[in-house]
Amino acid sequence: MSVTDSGCGMTPEVVARIFEPFFTTKAPGRGTGLGLAMVHSAGKQNHGAIRVESGLGRGTCFRIFPPRAQA
């Protein structure tokens, strides 16, 4: 599954840190920075993955890869 926007995008420095707990680009008091860290952790623990592609002026695309079903 992928989610894409046409917003302002992120710098490579921000992309490199977005899955860190408590990392946020929001002003103090406007968010905790736990959302993406939790999604990344839950996916990894269940053998899935999440990838992000972004660039300034290009927007951002998150690709979510759920775990494979076991037969």
N, CA, C and O atoms as a Maestro MAE file, in Angstrom:
{
 s_m_m2io_version
 :::
 2.0.0
}

f_m_ct {
 s_m_title
 :::
 protein
 m_atom[284] {
  # First column is atom index #
  i_m_mmod_type
  r_m_x_coord
  r_m_y_coord
  r_m_z_coord
  i_m_residue_number
  s_m_chain_name
  s_m_pdb_residue_name
  s_m_pdb_atom_name
  i_m_atomic_number
  :::
  1 25 0.854 -1.148 0.000 1 A "MET " " N  " 7
  2 3 0.000 0.000 0.000 1 A "MET " " CA " 6
  3 2 0.906 1.218 0.000 1 A "MET " " C  " 6
  4 15 1.967 1.209 0.625 1 A "MET " " O  " 8
  5 25 0.494 2.258 -0.696 2 A "SER " " N  " 7
  6 3 1.288 3.483 -0.669 2 A "SER " " CA " 6
  7 2 0.385 4.690 -0.427 2 A "SER " " C  " 6
  8 15 -0.781 4.718 -0.821 2 A "SER " " O  " 8
  9 25 0.962 5.665 0.226 3 A "VAL " " N  " 7
  10 3 0.289 6.939 0.497 3 A "VAL " " CA " 6
  11 2 1.230 8.032 0.012 3 A "VAL " " C  " 6
  12 15 2.377 8.112 0.451 3 A "VAL " " O  " 8
  13 25 0.745 8.869 -0.890 4 A "THR " " N  " 7
  14 3 1.567 9.897 -1.501 4 A "THR " " CA " 6
  15 2 0.902 11.248 -1.367 4 A "THR " " C  " 6
  16 15 -0.321 11.362 -1.451 4 A "THR " " O  " 8
  17 25 1.717 12.277 -1.156 5 A "ASP " " N  " 7
  18 3 1.177 13.634 -1.172 5 A "ASP " " CA " 6
  19 2 2.007 14.489 -2.125 5 A "ASP " " C  " 6
  20 15 3.070 14.076 -2.588 5 A "ASP " " O  " 8
  21 25 1.514 15.658 -2.400 6 A "SER " " N  " 7
  22 3 2.225 16.574 -3.296 6 A "SER " " CA " 6
  23 2 2.672 17.811 -2.524 6 A "SER " " C  " 6
  24 15 2.748 18.909 -3.075 6 A "SER " " O  " 8
  25 25 2.968 17.616 -1.238 7 A "GLY " " N  " 7
  26 3 3.376 18.721 -0.374 7 A "GLY " " CA " 6
  27 2 4.794 19.180 -0.648 7 A "GLY " " C  " 6
  28 15 5.346 18.934 -1.720 7 A "GLY " " O  " 8
  29 25 5.371 19.844 0.328 8 A "CYS " " N  " 7
  30 3 6.694 20.457 0.159 8 A "CYS " " CA " 6
  31 2 7.829 19.448 0.240 8 A "CYS " " C  " 6
  32 15 8.956 19.777 -0.132 8 A "CYS " " O  " 8
  33 25 7.576 18.235 0.712 9 A "GLY " " N  " 7
  34 3 8.620 17.220 0.808 9 A "GLY " " CA " 6
  35 2 9.515 17.425 2.015 9 A "GLY " " C  " 6
  36 15 9.318 18.349 2.804 9 A "GLY " " O  " 8
  37 25 10.496 16.554 2.144 10 A "MET " " N  " 7
  38 3 11.420 16.589 3.289 10 A "MET " " CA " 6
  39 2 12.857 16.548 2.789 10 A "MET " " C  " 6
  40 15 13.147 15.996 1.727 10 A "MET " " O  " 8
  41 25 13.743 17.137 3.568 11 A "THR " " N  " 7
  42 3 15.163 17.056 3.248 11 A "THR " " CA " 6
  43 2 15.669 15.654 3.560 11 A "THR " " C  " 6
  44 15 15.040 14.930 4.332 11 A "THR " " O  " 8
  45 25 16.795 15.259 2.973 12 A "PRO " " N  " 7
  46 3 17.367 13.944 3.304 12 A "PRO " " CA " 6
  47 2 17.673 13.797 4.796 12 A "PRO " " C  " 6
  48 15 17.573 12.697 5.338 12 A "PRO " " O  " 8
  49 25 18.043 14.886 5.463 13 A "GLU " " N  " 7
  50 3 18.338 14.834 6.894 13 A "GLU " " CA " 6
  51 2 17.085 14.497 7.713 13 A "GLU " " C  " 6
  52 15 17.160 13.746 8.685 13 A "GLU " " O  " 8
  53 25 15.954 15.047 7.323 14 A "VAL " " N  " 7
  54 3 14.693 14.751 8.019 14 A "VAL " " CA " 6
  55 2 14.262 13.321 7.719 14 A "VAL " " C  " 6
  56 15 13.872 12.589 8.628 14 A "VAL " " O  " 8
  57 25 14.328 12.915 6.452 15 A "VAL " " N  " 7
  58 3 13.945 11.547 6.076 15 A "VAL " " CA " 6
  59 2 14.764 10.527 6.869 15 A "VAL " " C  " 6
  60 15 14.232 9.495 7.279 15 A "VAL " " O  " 8
  61 25 16.036 10.801 7.084 16 A "ALA " " N  " 7
  62 3 16.905 9.872 7.805 16 A "ALA " " CA " 6
  63 2 16.493 9.690 9.261 16 A "ALA " " C  " 6
  64 15 16.893 8.713 9.893 16 A "ALA " " O  " 8
  65 25 15.702 10.609 9.802 17 A "ARG " " N  " 7
  66 3 15.362 10.549 11.232 17 A "ARG " " CA " 6
  67 2 13.885 10.306 11.513 17 A "ARG " " C  " 6
  68 15 13.522 10.170 12.681 17 A "ARG " " O  " 8
  69 25 13.014 10.244 10.513 18 A "ILE " " N  " 7
  70 3 11.571 10.258 10.784 18 A "ILE " " CA " 6
  71 2 11.046 9.075 11.584 18 A "ILE " " C  " 6
  72 15 9.980 9.176 12.192 18 A "ILE " " O  " 8
  73 25 11.764 7.961 11.600 19 A "PHE " " N  " 7
  74 3 11.292 6.812 12.368 19 A "PHE " " CA " 6
  75 2 11.879 6.754 13.774 19 A "PHE " " C  " 6
  76 15 11.631 5.797 14.507 19 A "PHE " " O  " 8
  77 25 12.655 7.766 14.158 20 A "GLU " " N  " 7
  78 3 13.213 7.826 15.512 20 A "GLU " " CA " 6
  79 2 12.125 8.243 16.500 20 A "GLU " " C  " 6
  80 15 11.374 9.183 16.241 20 A "GLU " " O  " 8
  81 25 12.041 7.538 17.641 21 A "PRO " " N  " 7
  82 3 11.072 7.965 18.664 21 A "PRO " " CA " 6
  83 2 11.338 9.399 19.108 21 A "PRO " " C  " 6
  84 15 12.482 9.793 19.333 21 A "PRO " " O  " 8
  85 25 10.283 10.156 19.227 22 A "PHE " " N  " 7
  86 3 10.284 11.538 19.704 22 A "PHE " " CA " 6
  87 2 10.865 12.547 18.714 22 A "PHE " " C  " 6
  88 15 10.945 13.732 19.040 22 A "PHE " " O  " 8
  89 25 11.273 12.121 17.521 23 A "PHE " " N  " 7
  90 3 11.712 13.087 16.519 23 A "PHE " " CA " 6
  91 2 10.472 13.741 15.904 23 A "PHE " " C  " 6
  92 15 9.536 13.049 15.501 23 A "PHE " " O  " 8
  93 25 10.470 15.038 15.835 24 A "THR " " N  " 7
  94 3 9.372 15.762 15.211 24 A "THR " " CA " 6
  95 2 9.889 17.064 14.626 24 A "THR " " C  " 6
  96 15 10.872 17.627 15.108 24 A "THR " " O  " 8
  97 25 9.236 17.527 13.608 25 A "THR " " N  " 7
  98 3 9.554 18.837 13.034 25 A "THR " " CA " 6
  99 2 8.528 19.874 13.483 25 A "THR " " C  " 6
  100 15 8.592 21.037 13.083 25 A "THR " " O  " 8
  101 25 7.585 19.443 14.315 26 A "LYS " " N  " 7
  102 3 6.548 20.348 14.812 26 A "LYS " " CA " 6
  103 2 7.095 21.240 15.930 26 A "LYS " " C  " 6
  104 15 8.091 20.919 16.577 26 A "LYS " " O  " 8
  105 25 6.423 22.349 16.130 27 A "ALA " " N  " 7
  106 3 6.795 23.251 17.214 27 A "ALA " " CA " 6
  107 2 6.563 22.566 18.561 27 A "ALA " " C  " 6
  108 15 5.719 21.675 18.657 27 A "ALA " " O  " 8
  109 25 7.296 22.968 19.599 28 A "PRO " " N  " 7
  110 3 7.086 22.379 20.932 28 A "PRO " " CA " 6
  111 2 5.611 22.452 21.347 28 A "PRO " " C  " 6
  112 15 4.941 23.467 21.156 28 A "PRO " " O  " 8
  113 25 5.131 21.347 21.916 29 A "GLY " " N  " 7
  114 3 3.741 21.288 22.357 29 A "GLY " " CA " 6
  115 2 2.746 20.920 21.272 29 A "GLY " " C  " 6
  116 15 1.546 20.876 21.541 29 A "GLY " " O  " 8
  117 25 3.207 20.653 20.044 30 A "ARG " " N  " 7
  118 3 2.304 20.359 18.930 30 A "ARG " " CA " 6
  119 2 2.318 18.899 18.503 30 A "ARG " " C  " 6
  120 15 1.650 18.539 17.533 30 A "ARG " " O  " 8
  121 25 3.058 18.055 19.199 31 A "GLY " " N  " 7
  122 3 3.089 16.642 18.842 31 A "GLY " " CA " 6
  123 2 4.250 15.955 19.532 31 A "GLY " " C  " 6
  124 15 5.221 16.599 19.927 31 A "GLY " " O  " 8
  125 25 4.142 14.633 19.676 32 A "THR " " N  " 7
  126 3 5.162 13.893 20.411 32 A "THR " " CA " 6
  127 2 6.200 13.248 19.509 32 A "THR " " C  " 6
  128 15 7.300 12.940 19.969 32 A "THR " " O  " 8
  129 25 5.885 13.035 18.240 33 A "GLY " " N  " 7
  130 3 6.825 12.367 17.363 33 A "GLY " " CA " 6
  131 2 6.865 10.862 17.556 33 A "GLY " " C  " 6
  132 15 7.876 10.235 17.241 33 A "GLY " " O  " 8
  133 25 5.801 10.265 18.062 34 A "LEU " " N  " 7
  134 3 5.777 8.819 18.279 34 A "LEU " " CA " 6
  135 2 5.069 8.041 17.177 34 A "LEU " " C  " 6
  136 15 5.286 6.836 17.050 34 A "LEU " " O  " 8
  137 25 4.233 8.691 16.383 35 A "GLY " " N  " 7
  138 3 3.399 7.992 15.405 35 A "GLY " " CA " 6
  139 2 4.175 7.138 14.420 35 A "GLY " " C  " 6
  140 15 3.929 5.936 14.323 35 A "GLY " " O  " 8
  141 25 5.107 7.731 13.688 36 A "LEU " " N  " 7
  142 3 5.860 6.973 12.695 36 A "LEU " " CA " 6
  143 2 6.774 5.943 13.341 36 A "LEU " " C  " 6
  144 15 6.978 4.865 12.781 36 A "LEU " " O  " 8
  145 25 7.323 6.252 14.499 37 A "ALA " " N  " 7
  146 3 8.165 5.282 15.205 37 A "ALA " " CA " 6
  147 2 7.347 4.043 15.573 37 A "ALA " " C  " 6
  148 15 7.839 2.920 15.467 37 A "ALA " " O  " 8
  149 25 6.107 4.245 16.003 38 A "MET " " N  " 7
  150 3 5.246 3.118 16.378 38 A "MET " " CA " 6
  151 2 4.867 2.284 15.159 38 A "MET " " C  " 6
  152 15 4.875 1.055 15.230 38 A "MET " " O  " 8
  153 25 4.538 2.922 14.054 39 A "VAL " " N  " 7
  154 3 4.190 2.201 12.825 39 A "VAL " " CA " 6
  155 2 5.386 1.388 12.344 39 A "VAL " " C  " 6
  156 15 5.243 0.220 11.984 39 A "VAL " " O  " 8
  157 25 6.560 2.003 12.340 40 A "HIS " " N  " 7
  158 3 7.778 1.323 11.903 40 A "HIS " " CA " 6
  159 2 8.069 0.118 12.791 40 A "HIS " " C  " 6
  160 15 8.376 -0.964 12.291 40 A "HIS " " O  " 8
  161 25 7.975 0.301 14.103 41 A "SER " " N  " 7
  162 3 8.258 -0.776 15.053 41 A "SER " " CA " 6
  163 2 7.258 -1.926 14.911 41 A "SER " " C  " 6
  164 15 7.654 -3.092 14.898 41 A "SER " " O  " 8
  165 25 5.982 -1.607 14.806 42 A "ALA " " N  " 7
  166 3 4.956 -2.650 14.670 42 A "ALA " " CA " 6
  167 2 5.152 -3.437 13.381 42 A "ALA " " C  " 6
  168 15 5.023 -4.661 13.376 42 A "ALA " " O  " 8
  169 25 5.458 -2.755 12.305 43 A "GLY " " N  " 7
  170 3 5.703 -3.446 11.041 43 A "GLY " " CA " 6
  171 2 6.908 -4.361 11.119 43 A "GLY " " C  " 6
  172 15 6.857 -5.503 10.661 43 A "GLY " " O  " 8
  173 25 7.990 -3.866 11.696 44 A "LYS " " N  " 7
  174 3 9.225 -4.639 11.806 44 A "LYS " " CA " 6
  175 2 9.038 -5.866 12.692 44 A "LYS " " C  " 6
  176 15 9.518 -6.948 12.355 44 A "LYS " " O  " 8
  177 25 8.342 -5.711 13.824 45 A "GLN " " N  " 7
  178 3 8.110 -6.832 14.733 45 A "GLN " " CA " 6
  179 2 7.281 -7.929 14.084 45 A "GLN " " C  " 6
  180 15 7.378 -9.093 14.473 45 A "GLN " " O  " 8
  181 25 6.466 -7.565 13.094 46 A "ASN " " N  " 7
  182 3 5.607 -8.539 12.423 46 A "ASN " " CA " 6
  183 2 6.133 -8.918 11.044 46 A "ASN " " C  " 6
  184 15 5.396 -9.454 10.217 46 A "ASN " " O  " 8
  185 25 7.424 -8.634 10.799 47 A "HIS " " N  " 7
  186 3 8.109 -8.997 9.563 47 A "HIS " " CA " 6
  187 2 7.565 -8.264 8.339 47 A "HIS " " C  " 6
  188 15 7.578 -8.806 7.234 47 A "HIS " " O  " 8
  189 25 7.093 -7.047 8.529 48 A "GLY " " N  " 7
  190 3 6.693 -6.174 7.441 48 A "GLY " " CA " 6
  191 2 7.710 -5.044 7.337 48 A "GLY " " C  " 6
  192 15 8.775 -5.100 7.953 48 A "GLY " " O  " 8
  193 25 7.379 -4.022 6.556 49 A "ALA " " N  " 7
  194 3 8.306 -2.896 6.390 49 A "ALA " " CA " 6
  195 2 7.550 -1.652 5.970 49 A "ALA " " C  " 6
  196 15 6.420 -1.730 5.487 49 A "ALA " " O  " 8
  197 25 8.181 -0.503 6.157 50 A "ILE " " N  " 7
  198 3 7.673 0.764 5.664 50 A "ILE " " CA " 6
  199 2 8.856 1.515 5.081 50 A "ILE " " C  " 6
  200 15 9.923 1.576 5.692 50 A "ILE " " O  " 8
  201 25 8.671 2.078 3.913 51 A "ARG " " N  " 7
  202 3 9.720 2.841 3.226 51 A "ARG " " CA " 6
  203 2 9.184 4.230 2.909 51 A "ARG " " C  " 6
  204 15 7.978 4.420 2.750 51 A "ARG " " O  " 8
  205 25 10.076 5.183 2.821 52 A "VAL " " N  " 7
  206 3 9.680 6.555 2.500 52 A "VAL " " CA " 6
  207 2 10.607 7.113 1.431 52 A "VAL " " C  " 6
  208 15 11.819 6.899 1.456 52 A "VAL " " O  " 8
  209 25 10.006 7.833 0.497 53 A "GLU " " N  " 7
  210 3 10.744 8.569 -0.527 53 A "GLU " " CA " 6
  211 2 10.234 9.996 -0.479 53 A "GLU " " C  " 6
  212 15 9.024 10.226 -0.478 53 A "GLU " " O  " 8
  213 25 11.144 10.953 -0.441 54 A "SER " " N  " 7
  214 3 10.734 12.349 -0.372 54 A "SER " " CA " 6
  215 2 11.846 13.225 -0.897 54 A "SER " " C  " 6
  216 15 13.012 12.831 -0.913 54 A "SER " " O  " 8
  217 25 11.482 14.393 -1.319 55 A "GLY " " N  " 7
  218 3 12.454 15.382 -1.762 55 A "GLY " " CA " 6
  219 2 11.792 16.741 -1.736 55 A "GLY " " C  " 6
  220 15 10.588 16.863 -1.961 55 A "GLY " " O  " 8
  221 25 12.572 17.749 -1.463 56 A "LEU " " N  " 7
  222 3 12.015 19.100 -1.415 56 A "LEU " " CA " 6
  223 2 11.356 19.445 -2.745 56 A "LEU " " C  " 6
  224 15 11.947 19.282 -3.812 56 A "LEU " " O  " 8
  225 25 10.134 19.921 -2.656 57 A "GLY " " N  " 7
  226 3 9.373 20.290 -3.844 57 A "GLY " " CA " 6
  227 2 8.748 19.124 -4.591 57 A "GLY " " C  " 6
  228 15 8.076 19.339 -5.599 57 A "GLY " " O  " 8
  229 25 8.951 17.880 -4.121 58 A "ARG " " N  " 7
  230 3 8.419 16.694 -4.798 58 A "ARG " " CA " 6
  231 2 7.327 15.983 -4.021 58 A "ARG " " C  " 6
  232 15 6.672 15.095 -4.566 58 A "ARG " " O  " 8
  233 25 7.115 16.340 -2.789 59 A "GLY " " N  " 7
  234 3 6.155 15.620 -1.969 59 A "GLY " " CA " 6
  235 2 6.795 14.403 -1.334 59 A "GLY " " C  " 6
  236 15 8.017 14.252 -1.345 59 A "GLY " " O  " 8
  237 25 5.949 13.526 -0.774 60 A "THR " " N  " 7
  238 3 6.430 12.363 -0.029 60 A "THR " " CA " 6
  239 2 5.580 11.152 -0.360 60 A "THR " " C  " 6
  240 15 4.374 11.270 -0.575 60 A "THR " " O  " 8
  241 25 6.211 9.987 -0.402 61 A "CYS " " N  " 7
  242 3 5.506 8.730 -0.625 61 A "CYS " " CA " 6
  243 2 5.945 7.722 0.432 61 A "CYS " " C  " 6
  244 15 7.132 7.423 0.567 61 A "CYS " " O  " 8
  245 25 4.977 7.204 1.177 62 A "PHE " " N  " 7
  246 3 5.213 6.122 2.132 62 A "PHE " " CA " 6
  247 2 4.700 4.844 1.501 62 A "PHE " " C  " 6
  248 15 3.568 4.798 1.020 62 A "PHE " " O  " 8
  249 25 5.519 3.811 1.499 63 A "ARG " " N  " 7
  250 3 5.126 2.490 0.992 63 A "ARG " " CA " 6
  251 2 5.136 1.517 2.177 63 A "ARG " " C  " 6
  252 15 6.132 1.379 2.888 63 A "ARG " " O  " 8
  253 25 4.008 0.857 2.360 64 A "ILE " " N  " 7
  254 3 3.843 -0.072 3.487 64 A "ILE " " CA " 6
  255 2 3.777 -1.485 2.923 64 A "ILE " " C  " 6
  256 15 2.968 -1.792 2.048 64 A "ILE " " O  " 8
  257 25 4.649 -2.331 3.451 65 A "PHE " " N  " 7
  258 3 4.725 -3.721 3.016 65 A "PHE " " CA " 6
  259 2 4.306 -4.617 4.170 65 A "PHE " " C  " 6
  260 15 5.095 -4.838 5.089 65 A "PHE " " O  " 8
  261 25 3.079 -5.141 4.147 66 A "PRO " " N  " 7
  262 3 2.647 -6.018 5.250 66 A "PRO " " CA " 6
  263 2 3.410 -7.339 5.180 66 A "PRO " " C  " 6
  264 15 3.977 -7.682 4.142 66 A "PRO " " O  " 8
  265 25 3.419 -8.074 6.287 67 A "PRO " " N  " 7
  266 3 4.104 -9.363 6.273 67 A "PRO " " CA " 6
  267 2 3.400 -10.345 5.351 67 A "PRO " " C  " 6
  268 15 2.201 -10.230 5.099 67 A "PRO " " O  " 8
  269 25 4.152 -11.299 4.858 68 A "ARG " " N  " 7
  270 3 3.561 -12.344 4.022 68 A "ARG " " CA " 6
  271 2 2.703 -13.257 4.881 68 A "ARG " " C  " 6
  272 15 3.026 -13.529 6.037 68 A "ARG " " O  " 8
  273 25 1.613 -13.723 4.304 69 A "ALA " " N  " 7
  274 3 0.747 -14.675 5.010 69 A "ALA " " CA " 6
  275 2 1.410 -16.048 5.046 69 A "ALA " " C  " 6
  276 15 2.046 -16.470 4.081 69 A "ALA " " O  " 8
  277 25 1.255 -16.717 6.143 70 A "GLN " " N  " 7
  278 3 1.808 -18.068 6.272 70 A "GLN " " CA " 6
  279 2 0.759 -19.090 5.856 70 A "GLN " " C  " 6
  280 15 -0.411 -18.976 6.223 70 A "GLN " " O  " 8
  281 25 1.175 -20.072 5.101 71 A "ALA " " N  " 7
  282 3 0.235 -21.105 4.628 71 A "ALA " " CA " 6
  283 2 0.076 -22.188 5.661 71 A "ALA " " C  " 6
  284 15 -0.672 -23.142 5.446 71 A "ALA " " O  " 8
  :::
 }
 m_bond[283] {
  # First column is bond index #
  i_m_from
  i_m_to
  i_m_order
  :::
  1 1 2 1
  2 2 3 1
  3 3 4 2
  4 3 5 1
  5 5 6 1
  6 6 7 1
  7 7 8 2
  8 7 9 1
  9 9 10 1
  10 10 11 1
  11 11 12 2
  12 11 13 1
  13 13 14 1
  14 14 15 1
  15 15 16 2
  16 15 17 1
  17 17 18 1
  18 18 19 1
  19 19 20 2
  20 19 21 1
  21 21 22 1
  22 22 23 1
  23 23 24 2
  24 23 25 1
  25 25 26 1
  26 26 27 1
  27 27 28 2
  28 27 29 1
  29 29 30 1
  30 30 31 1
  31 31 32 2
  32 31 33 1
  33 33 34 1
  34 34 35 1
  35 35 36 2
  36 35 37 1
  37 37 38 1
  38 38 39 1
  39 39 40 2
  40 39 41 1
  41 41 42 1
  42 42 43 1
  43 43 44 2
  44 43 45 1
  45 45 46 1
  46 46 47 1
  47 47 48 2
  48 47 49 1
  49 49 50 1
  50 50 51 1
  51 51 52 2
  52 51 53 1
  53 53 54 1
  54 54 55 1
  55 55 56 2
  56 55 57 1
  57 57 58 1
  58 58 59 1
  59 59 60 2
  60 59 61 1
  61 61 62 1
  62 62 63 1
  63 63 64 2
  64 63 65 1
  65 65 66 1
  66 66 67 1
  67 67 68 2
  68 67 69 1
  69 69 70 1
  70 70 71 1
  71 71 72 2
  72 71 73 1
  73 73 74 1
  74 74 75 1
  75 75 76 2
  76 75 77 1
  77 77 78 1
  78 78 79 1
  79 79 80 2
  80 79 81 1
  81 81 82 1
  82 82 83 1
  83 83 84 2
  84 83 85 1
  85 85 86 1
  86 86 87 1
  87 87 88 2
  88 87 89 1
  89 89 90 1
  90 90 91 1
  91 91 92 2
  92 91 93 1
  93 93 94 1
  94 94 95 1
  95 95 96 2
  96 95 97 1
  97 97 98 1
  98 98 99 1
  99 99 100 2
  100 99 101 1
  101 101 102 1
  102 102 103 1
  103 103 104 2
  104 103 105 1
  105 105 106 1
  106 106 107 1
  107 107 108 2
  108 107 109 1
  109 109 110 1
  110 110 111 1
  111 111 112 2
  112 111 113 1
  113 113 114 1
  114 114 115 1
  115 115 116 2
  116 115 117 1
  117 117 118 1
  118 118 119 1
  119 119 120 2
  120 119 121 1
  121 121 122 1
  122 122 123 1
  123 123 124 2
  124 123 125 1
  125 125 126 1
  126 126 127 1
  127 127 128 2
  128 127 129 1
  129 129 130 1
  130 130 131 1
  131 131 132 2
  132 131 133 1
  133 133 134 1
  134 134 135 1
  135 135 136 2
  136 135 137 1
  137 137 138 1
  138 138 139 1
  139 139 140 2
  140 139 141 1
  141 141 142 1
  142 142 143 1
  143 143 144 2
  144 143 145 1
  145 145 146 1
  146 146 147 1
  147 147 148 2
  148 147 149 1
  149 149 150 1
  150 150 151 1
  151 151 152 2
  152 151 153 1
  153 153 154 1
  154 154 155 1
  155 155 156 2
  156 155 157 1
  157 157 158 1
  158 158 159 1
  159 159 160 2
  160 159 161 1
  161 161 162 1
  162 162 163 1
  163 163 164 2
  164 163 165 1
  165 165 166 1
  166 166 167 1
  167 167 168 2
  168 167 169 1
  169 169 170 1
  170 170 171 1
  171 171 172 2
  172 171 173 1
  173 173 174 1
  174 174 175 1
  175 175 176 2
  176 175 177 1
  177 177 178 1
  178 178 179 1
  179 179 180 2
  180 179 181 1
  181 181 182 1
  182 182 183 1
  183 183 184 2
  184 183 185 1
  185 185 186 1
  186 186 187 1
  187 187 188 2
  188 187 189 1
  189 189 190 1
  190 190 191 1
  191 191 192 2
  192 191 193 1
  193 193 194 1
  194 194 195 1
  195 195 196 2
  196 195 197 1
  197 197 198 1
  198 198 199 1
  199 199 200 2
  200 199 201 1
  201 201 202 1
  202 202 203 1
  203 203 204 2
  204 203 205 1
  205 205 206 1
  206 206 207 1
  207 207 208 2
  208 207 209 1
  209 209 210 1
  210 210 211 1
  211 211 212 2
  212 211 213 1
  213 213 214 1
  214 214 215 1
  215 215 216 2
  216 215 217 1
  217 217 218 1
  218 218 219 1
  219 219 220 2
  220 219 221 1
  221 221 222 1
  222 222 223 1
  223 223 224 2
  224 223 225 1
  225 225 226 1
  226 226 227 1
  227 227 228 2
  228 227 229 1
  229 229 230 1
  230 230 231 1
  231 231 232 2
  232 231 233 1
  233 233 234 1
  234 234 235 1
  235 235 236 2
  236 235 237 1
  237 237 238 1
  238 238 239 1
  239 239 240 2
  240 239 241 1
  241 241 242 1
  242 242 243 1
  243 243 244 2
  244 243 245 1
  245 245 246 1
  246 246 247 1
  247 247 248 2
  248 247 249 1
  249 249 250 1
  250 250 251 1
  251 251 252 2
  252 251 253 1
  253 253 254 1
  254 254 255 1
  255 255 256 2
  256 255 257 1
  257 257 258 1
  258 258 259 1
  259 259 260 2
  260 259 261 1
  261 261 262 1
  262 262 263 1
  263 263 264 2
  264 263 265 1
  265 265 266 1
  266 266 267 1
  267 267 268 2
  268 267 269 1
  269 269 270 1
  270 270 271 1
  271 271 272 2
  272 271 273 1
  273 273 274 1
  274 274 275 1
  275 275 276 2
  276 275 277 1
  277 277 278 1
  278 278 279 1
  279 279 280 2
  280 279 281 1
  281 281 282 1
  282 282 283 1
  283 283 284 2
  :::
 }
}
